[in-house]
Amino acid sequence: MLVSATHSPAATYGDHVQDLAAATLPQVISNIRDWIVGILAGLATLFLTIGGLRYVMAGGDPSEVEKAKGALKSSAVGYVLAVLAPALVSILQGIVGAG
């Protein structure tokens, strides 16, 4: 059995903590942007699925069809926001001066 003395879990943990401490403001903003885009895309997909299921299960009922259309519109807004989020964050970086 070989034991490596050059790479211990404690050294890995210490390196990770140092990486977190060295994070710059642009890196933090980029990470937040990535999280926001992921959450928006996930929610938009959820609304798209709900809207599609409501539309299929409406059975011609006008009120259910309107609810389905509302969910589909919400999903479209979510996808648009997910696409525009990086641009909005870039604009905010320019205003704050972190870019």
CYANA upper distance limits for C-alpha pairs under 8 A (distance plus 0.5 A):
  4 SER  CA      8 SER  CA      8.18
  7 HIS  CA     11 ALA  CA      7.14
  7 HIS  CA     12 THR  CA      7.78
  8 SER  CA     12 THR  CA      6.97
  9 PRO  CA     13 TYR  CA      6.66
 10 ALA  CA     14 GLY  CA      6.62
 11 ALA  CA     15 ASP  CA      6.61
 12 THR  CA     16 HIS  CA      6.70
 13 TYR  CA     17 VAL  CA      6.79
 14 GLY  CA     18 GLN  CA      6.77
 15 ASP  CA     19 ASP  CA      6.68
 16 HIS  CA     20 LEU  CA      6.80
 17 VAL  CA     21 ALA  CA      6.72
 18 GLN  CA     22 ALA  CA      6.64
 19 ASP  CA     23 ALA  CA      6.91
 23 ALA  CA     27 GLN  CA      6.61
 23 ALA  CA     28 VAL  CA      7.19
 24 THR  CA     28 VAL  CA      6.84
 25 LEU  CA     29 ILE  CA      6.63
 25 LEU  CA     98 ALA  CA      7.01
 26 PRO  CA     30 SER  CA      6.52
 26 PRO  CA     93 GLN  CA      8.28
 26 PRO  CA     98 ALA  CA      6.44
 26 PRO  CA     99 GLY  CA      6.87
 27 GLN  CA     31 ASN  CA      6.66
 28 VAL  CA     32 ILE  CA      6.72
 29 ILE  CA     33 ARG  CA      6.58
 29 ILE  CA     89 VAL  CA      8.17
 30 SER  CA     34 ASP  CA      6.71
 31 ASN  CA     35 TRP  CA      6.82
 32 ILE  CA     36 ILE  CA      6.68
 33 ARG  CA     37 VAL  CA      6.65
 33 ARG  CA     85 ALA  CA      7.42
 33 ARG  CA     86 PRO  CA      6.91
 33 ARG  CA     89 VAL  CA      7.25
 34 ASP  CA     38 GLY  CA      6.69
 35 TRP  CA     39 ILE  CA      6.65
 36 ILE  CA     40 LEU  CA      6.53
 36 ILE  CA     82 ALA  CA      8.06
 36 ILE  CA     85 ALA  CA      8.01
 37 VAL  CA     41 ALA  CA      6.53
 37 VAL  CA     82 ALA  CA      5.37
 37 VAL  CA     83 VAL  CA      8.02
 37 VAL  CA     85 ALA  CA      6.94
 37 VAL  CA     86 PRO  CA      8.34
 38 GLY  CA     42 GLY  CA      6.56
 38 GLY  CA     82 ALA  CA      8.14
 39 ILE  CA     43 LEU  CA      6.63
 40 LEU  CA     44 ALA  CA      6.50
 40 LEU  CA     78 GLY  CA      6.27
 40 LEU  CA     79 TYR  CA      7.46
 40 LEU  CA     81 LEU  CA      7.64
 40 LEU  CA     82 ALA  CA      5.95
 41 ALA  CA     45 THR  CA      6.60
 41 ALA  CA     78 GLY  CA      7.12
 41 ALA  CA     79 TYR  CA      6.45
 41 ALA  CA     82 ALA  CA      6.38
 42 GLY  CA     46 LEU  CA      6.75
 43 LEU  CA     47 PHE  CA      6.72
 43 LEU  CA     75 SER  CA      8.02
 43 LEU  CA     78 GLY  CA      7.55
 44 ALA  CA     48 LEU  CA      6.55
 44 ALA  CA     74 SER  CA      7.67
 44 ALA  CA     75 SER  CA      4.76
 44 ALA  CA     76 ALA  CA      7.51
 44 ALA  CA     77 VAL  CA      8.21
 44 ALA  CA     78 GLY  CA      5.32
 44 ALA  CA     79 TYR  CA      6.34
 45 THR  CA     49 THR  CA      6.65
 45 THR  CA     75 SER  CA      7.11
 46 LEU  CA     50 ILE  CA      6.70
 46 LEU  CA     75 SER  CA      8.22
 47 PHE  CA     51 GLY  CA      6.38
 47 PHE  CA     71 ALA  CA      6.06
 47 PHE  CA     72 LEU  CA      6.99
 47 PHE  CA     74 SER  CA      7.17
 47 PHE  CA     75 SER  CA      5.61
 48 LEU  CA     52 GLY  CA      6.53
 48 LEU  CA     71 ALA  CA      7.16
 48 LEU  CA     72 LEU  CA      5.91
 48 LEU  CA     74 SER  CA      8.46
 48 LEU  CA     75 SER  CA      5.74
 48 LEU  CA     76 ALA  CA      8.48
 49 THR  CA     53 LEU  CA      6.62
 50 ILE  CA     54 ARG  CA      6.55
 50 ILE  CA     68 ALA  CA      8.04
 50 ILE  CA     71 ALA  CA      7.33
 51 GLY  CA     55 TYR  CA      6.54
 51 GLY  CA     67 LYS  CA      8.11
 51 GLY  CA     68 ALA  CA      4.93
 51 GLY  CA     69 LYS  CA      7.06
 51 GLY  CA     70 GLY  CA      7.98
 51 GLY  CA     71 ALA  CA      5.23
 51 GLY  CA     72 LEU  CA      5.60
 52 GLY  CA     56 VAL  CA      6.69
 52 GLY  CA     68 ALA  CA      7.29
 52 GLY  CA     72 LEU  CA      7.81
 53 LEU  CA     57 MET  CA      6.52
 53 LEU  CA     68 ALA  CA      8.37
 54 ARG  CA     58 ALA  CA      6.23
 54 ARG  CA     64 GLU  CA      7.36
 54 ARG  CA     65 VAL  CA      7.69
 54 ARG  CA     67 LYS  CA      7.99
 54 ARG  CA     68 ALA  CA      5.65
 55 TYR  CA     59 GLY  CA      8.49
 55 TYR  CA     64 GLU  CA      7.70
 55 TYR  CA     65 VAL  CA      6.12
 55 TYR  CA     68 ALA  CA      5.65
 55 TYR  CA     69 LYS  CA      8.01
 58 ALA  CA     62 PRO  CA      8.31
 58 ALA  CA     64 GLU  CA      5.77
 58 ALA  CA     65 VAL  CA      6.32
 60 GLY  CA     64 GLU  CA      8.41
 60 GLY  CA     65 VAL  CA      7.65
 61 ASP  CA     65 VAL  CA      6.76
 62 PRO  CA     66 GLU  CA      6.72
 63 SER  CA     67 LYS  CA      6.84
 64 GLU  CA     68 ALA  CA      6.67
 65 VAL  CA     69 LYS  CA      6.67
 66 GLU  CA     70 GLY  CA      6.64
 67 LYS  CA     71 ALA  CA      6.86
 68 ALA  CA     72 LEU  CA      6.75
 69 LYS  CA     73 LYS  CA      6.60
 70 GLY  CA     74 SER  CA      6.69
 71 ALA  CA     75 SER  CA      6.75
 72 LEU  CA     76 ALA  CA      6.83
 73 LYS  CA     77 VAL  CA      6.82
 74 SER  CA     78 GLY  CA      6.70
 75 SER  CA     79 TYR  CA      6.73
 76 ALA  CA     80 VAL  CA      6.71
 77 VAL  CA     81 LEU  CA      6.66
 78 GLY  CA     82 ALA  CA      6.63
 79 TYR  CA     83 VAL  CA      6.71
 80 VAL  CA     84 LEU  CA      6.62
 81 LEU  CA     85 ALA  CA      6.25
 82 ALA  CA     86 PRO  CA      8.39
 84 LEU  CA     88 LEU  CA      6.73
 85 ALA  CA     89 VAL  CA      6.61
 86 PRO  CA     90 SER  CA      6.66
 87 ALA  CA     91 ILE  CA      6.78
 88 LEU  CA     92 LEU  CA      6.77
 89 VAL  CA     93 GLN  CA      6.58
 90 SER  CA     94 GLY  CA      6.76
 90 SER  CA     99 GLY  CA      8.10
 91 ILE  CA     95 ILE  CA      6.84
 92 LEU  CA     96 VAL  CA      6.57
 93 GLN  CA     97 GLY  CA      6.16
 93 GLN  CA     98 ALA  CA      5.56
 93 GLN  CA     99 GLY  CA      5.70
 94 GLY  CA     98 ALA  CA      7.03
 94 GLY  CA     99 GLY  CA      6.25
